[in-house]
Amino acid sequence: MAISKDLKGAFDATTIAAAGLSASRYRLDVGAANLANMETPGYKRRDVFQTAVSMPAQGSFSSILDRNTLSKPMVYAVLEDDSPARMEYRPNHPQADEKGYVALPNINIVETMTDMMSASRLYQANATALQEARSMAGEARKILTMI
């Protein structure tokens, strides 16, 4: 499989794993912000949407296969929740309306914790993949220096 010089390092295992680490960390950051602001009036829950950036096809079968398999994740967008706020009766709260209700964000703790656990596992998997890719590159360098 021939990869042009321009693309040689662009989508290798370390780049893909590093992008996965970054995307997973961002998901964890957004989840932590959501949990930290569960009781903050006026806060809008945020969701992370990811996409994959594929390697451009060069025309051969192997390059088209690579385009569909060698892709790195990236955060596509972080959107705020537009659903109506959860109204909770707290008449003594300084931000309560005239009826005594405070508008709190719609954050489901179970959903948020599950998403954070998933992001944490993905982070661990990408860290392992990155370590293995570096280890393999190191072994290859050792072999090449012996030649």
N, C-alpha and C positions, 0 to 999 in steps of 0.2 A: 504494500500500500504506500504510494508516494504522496507525501504532503509537501506543499510548497514551503519555501523558507519562511515566508510571511506567517504561515499558520503553524509552523513546527511546534512552537511552545505555547501557542494560544489556547489550545484545548487539551493539554496533556493532563495526566491524572492529578498532578499537584494543583493545577489551576482549577480543575473541576471540584476537587475536594475543598480547596480554599474557598471557592464560591459557595459551596454547600455549608461550610462553617459560618460564613458571613450571613447567609440567608437564615440559618437556624438561630444564630445569635440575635438577629433582628427580630425574629418571631418571639424569642424569649423576652427581649426588651419590651416589645409591645404588649405581650401578655402580662408582664410584671407591672407595667404602667396601668393596664386595665384593672388588675387586682388592687393595686395601691389606691386607685381612685374609685373603688366601688361605692364609697359613701360620699363622694365629692359632688355636690350639686352643680349642675351645668356641664359636667364632664361628659364627653361622647365616647362610647366604646369604639375601639379601633380594631380593624381586621386587616391582616396582611395577606396579600395576594401575590403568589409567585408565578414565574414563567421560566422557560428554559431558552437559552440562546444556543442555537445549533451551529455547527460548523458548516460553512457554505459548501455546496456540492461542486465538485470539479468535473463531473461528467461520467466518471467510471462507476461501475457497480459498487466497488468498495468505498468510494467517496460518498455515494448516496447513502450507503449503509451507515457510514460514519455520521452523516448529517442527522440520521434518525436515532443514533445511539450515543454519540459523543456530544453531550450538551451540558452546559453548566447552569445551575439554578441562579436566579436573581430575583430580588424583590421587585415586583411589577408595580404595585401600588399599595398604599396604606390608606384605607378609607374609613371615614367616621360613620357610625351607625346613625341612620336617619329615622329610626323608629321612635315613637313617642316615649318620653321618659317614664320611669316607674315612679308613680306618685305615692309617697309615704306620709302618713299623718304624724307630724312633729310640730305641734303648735308653738313650742318654745324655741324652735330653731330660728336663727336670725334671717335665714333666707326663705322662710315659710311664706306662702301666699296668704291672702286674706282669709282663706278657709282653714289654714293651718297645715297645708300640704307642701312638701318639699319635693322638687323634681330631681330624682336620682337616675344615674345611667342604668341601662338595661344590660347588666353584666351577669352572666350565669357562671357562678364559681366552678361548677362541675365541668362545663364546657371549656372554660378558660384553663383550668388546671390540666385537663386532658390534652389540650392543644400544647400547653407548655411541656408536659411530659413527652409528647411526641417530638417536639422540637429538641428537647434535651437528648433523646435517644438518637435522633438524626445527627445532632452535633457530635455525639460520641462516635457514631459510625463514620462520619466524615473525618474526624480526628484520627481514627484508626487507619482509614484509607490513606490519609496524607502521610502518616508515619510509615506505612508499608511502601508507598511510592518512593519516599525518600530513602528508605532502606534498600530498595531494589536499585535505585540510581547509584547509591554508594557502592553496592556490590558490583554493578556494571563498571564503575570507575576503577575499582580494584582489578577487575579482569583486564580492562584496557591498559592499565599501567604495567601489567605483567607481560604484555605482548611486545 
